[in-house]
Amino acid sequence: MSAIDELHETTAALRDAGCVAAEEEAAELVEHAGGDSARLSELIARRCSGEPLAWLTGSVQFCGETVVVHPGVYVPRWQSEPMALEAAARLPERGLAVDLCTGSGAIAVVLSSRRPLARVLACDIAPLAVDCARANGLEAFCGDMDVALSEVPAGSVDVVTAVVPYVPTEALRLLPRDVLTFEPLQALDGGEGGTALLERAAKHAARLLRPGGSLLLELGGDQGELLRPTLVGEGFVGLELLVDDDGDVRALSARLSGVGTVAASR
Ligand SMILES: C[S@@+](CC[C@H](N)C(=O)[O-])C[C@H]1O[C@@H](n2cnc3c(N)ncnc32)[C@H](O)[C@@H]1O
């Protein structure tokens, strides 16, 4: 079969299976199969079953960076890109950043590429994710966000980022079937209301950040408002919601107050 026929057939199969970007995805699968038709058939079947494209091709583009994504690891979303870029803009050239709940490490990759002289530390509770983040060249630690980076001195970090699991348990059933079938629940389920890990990340960030350092948290809906008392109580100021072109809240940024300094007493 010619390369053009291969592309047409793959596009048709993906379209029939309901893929919205069938043509672009077909081009990626055909390229990844490298002319091996049996391999291509297998990739098409897996994609048509809903398996994430990034798990099949092994990577995804995020803020223009190629991020390795191993099977079983949460696939970075384009919705997280503005937050990653904002975090990079706030990171001093030779600063220190921490990416909690790093998954594949997409956000940390952006921080490292935009600030090559900075130090970027990452952590995740899932060993698969930590392996993947390391495959992306990151200094990644395995464990719960409260303990994995316990050796980082309090008050030493310039920027903390986190895309924690924040989907309220009661809203999980509204996620696309493919996401629920394939992606790890541990990466999605934020518990009742979805704010438990957001609260923990905010408290942990307050310990890690230097006065004036920035916290960037991905969240949605009214979670920014729900989180406000905790953030204010932990000494954050300058709370801003990052909103997308449709007016949907995508993230929150805040700075740790310079007053009364550091977390040494926490
Ligand atoms: C929504 S994914 C985000 C991954 C990545 N930051 C991204 O944007 O692609 C959430 C990640 O948090 C990790 N995670 C869940 N609970 C955690 C915890 N208590 N401590 C550290 N990581 C956790 C999951 O394993 C998952 O990789």
The ligand as a Gaussian input file, in Angstrom:
#p B3LYP/6-31G(d) Opt

LIG

0 1
 C       -3.304000      15.408000      36.940000
 S       -1.775000      14.565000      37.009000
 C       -0.691000      15.902000      36.554000
 C        0.632000      15.471000      35.997000
 C        1.478000      16.593000      35.415000
 N        1.730000      17.653000      36.358000
 C        0.857000      17.148000      34.170000
 O        0.331000      18.265000      34.189000
 O        0.886000      16.452000      33.145000
 C       -1.584000      14.422000      38.765000
 C       -0.355000      13.639000      39.233000
 O       -0.351000      13.688000      40.672000
 C        0.172000      12.470000      41.168000
 N       -0.249000      12.372000      42.574000
 C       -1.465000      12.019000      43.068000
 N       -1.478000      12.098000      44.410000
 C       -0.238000      12.529000      44.787000
 C        0.367000      12.817000      46.052000
 N       -0.307000      12.663000      47.213000
 N        1.663000      13.231000      46.082000
 C        2.354000      13.366000      44.913000
 N        1.834000      13.093000      43.674000
 C        0.544000      12.695000      43.618000
 C       -0.387000      11.432000      40.220000
 O        0.370000      10.247000      40.273000
 C       -0.321000      12.172000      38.865000
 O        0.869000      11.861000      38.185000

